[in-house]
Amino acid sequence: MVSQTRHDLAVDLGKWLQQRQWQIVTAESCTGGGIGYAISSIPGSSAWFAGGFITYTNTLKHELLNVPNVTLARYGAVSSETAAAMASGALANSGGDVAIAVTGIAGPDGGTPEKPVGLVWFGLAWENHCITWHKVFAGSRTQVRKATIDEALRSFEKIT
């Protein structure tokens, strides 16, 4: 199987969204806007990209995405619960039709045995649905961030 380039992944996402007449919104922590950058690099993406939230701190996760402080305190910023709340909050606060959220530990520091460097939680919200999943990516900070962006661009494949 030939791996797709980031550009190809973004183009495919755009086609999928346009078929449904949907707009996507992003809620990004560890990627710092990289998903939105990849999407907005596609000509015509304004038809299917509503925008995004870069919420690197817990304060912004709470204030912009309505992630409950109790969720952040109990489960941490890098968790299924936080990813779900980020995606749901982005959807509710944007007018978009689908939201992808990412929160993780890109490294090189910050990992623990329970939450190692490379751990990223994804949240995907649409209509009355929200799913989460995680990946542990190997490599440098840059490699973890790039792999996270690519996985996020593929996320539409999880919507049935």
N, C-alpha and C positions, 0 to 999 in steps of 0.2 A: 504494500500500500504506500502510495506516495503521500508524504506529509504536505499539508496545505500551508501556504505562507499566511502570515497574519493578515495581509491585505485580502487574500482569498477568503479567509474566515469571516472577515468583516463584510465582504461583498455577499457571501452566502447568507449571513445573518440579515443583511438589508433586504435581500430578495424574499426571505421567509417572512419578515415583518411586513413588507409591502403587499405580499399576497393576502395577508390578513387585515391590512390597513391599520396596523398597530404602530405605536411609537414605544421605543425602549427608553428607560432611564437607568442610570448607573448610580450605585452607592459604593464608593471605593474608600478603602483604608490603605492597605499595604501596597496597592498599585499607584496611589497618589494621582489618579486621573488618567492613567495609561489606557484603560479600557475606552474611556471617552475619546481620548486622543486617537486611538486606532479606528474607532467608528467614524469620527468626524473627518478623518483623512480621506474618506470615500466621497467622491463628488455626488451631490444629491442627497447626502445623508440627512439633511435637514428635514426631509420628508418622513423619516422614520426614527430619528434620534431627538428626543425631547430635551436631553441635557443630563447633568449629573451632579452628584453631591460628593465632595471629597471631605470625608469626616475622619481625620487621622486621630483626633483625640476623643476620649469618652464624652467630654463635654459637648462636642459637636454632634456626636452620635445621638446623644440625648436631645439636644436643642433642635437640630435640623431634621432628624429622622424619628424622633419620639421613642428611641430605645429606652425602656425603663431603666432608671438607675439601679433598681433591685436586680434586674437581669445582668447588668454589667458587674455588679458587686458579687452576685452569686455564681455566675458562670464565666465571667471574664469577657474581654473584648473579642477574644479569639474562641468562638464557640458556635455551635449550631443555633442556640437560642438568639445570640446577638446577630448572626447572619440573617436569620429569619426576620427579626425585628427591623433590621436595616432595610431589607428588601421591601417589607410591608410598609415601612415608613416612607421610603422613597416613592413607592407607588401612590400612597395616599397624599403625599405632598407635592406631586408633580403633574398630575393629570395624564400621565403615561398609561400605557396598556399592559406593560410588562416591565419588571425591574430586576436587575441583577446586582447582587451585593457581594463584596469580597472583604474578608477580614483575616489577617494572618500574621505570621512571624517570618519576615523575609530574611532576617539575620543581618550580619553574622552573629549578633548577640540576641539575647532575650528568650532563648529557648529553655525549656525545662524537660525533665523526663516525661511528664504528662503531655506537654505541648512543645514538641521539638521545633527547632528552626526548620522552616520549609512547610510547616503545617498551615493550610489555608482552608477556611470554611467559606462555602458559597451559599447564597440564598437566592432563590428565584421565585418571584411572586407575580401572579397574574390572576385576573378575575377573582374568584374566591379560593385560590390555591396558593400554597407556599411550600416549597420543598427546600431541603438543604442537603449538602453532601460535602465531604472534605477530601482533600488530597494532601499528600506530603511530597513536596518536590525537592529533589536533590540539587546541589550546586550552590553557586554564589548568590548573593542578594539579587543581582541583576538577572540571573537565570531563574530564580524563584519568581520574581515579578513577571518576567516574560512568559513563563509557563502558566502563571495565574491568568494573565490577560488572554492567552490562547484558549484556556479552558473556559473562561467566561464567554468568549466569542462563540464557543461551541454549545453553550448552555441551552439554546433554543431546541436542541435535539431532545431535551428532557421533557418538553411539553408535548403531551399526547392529545 
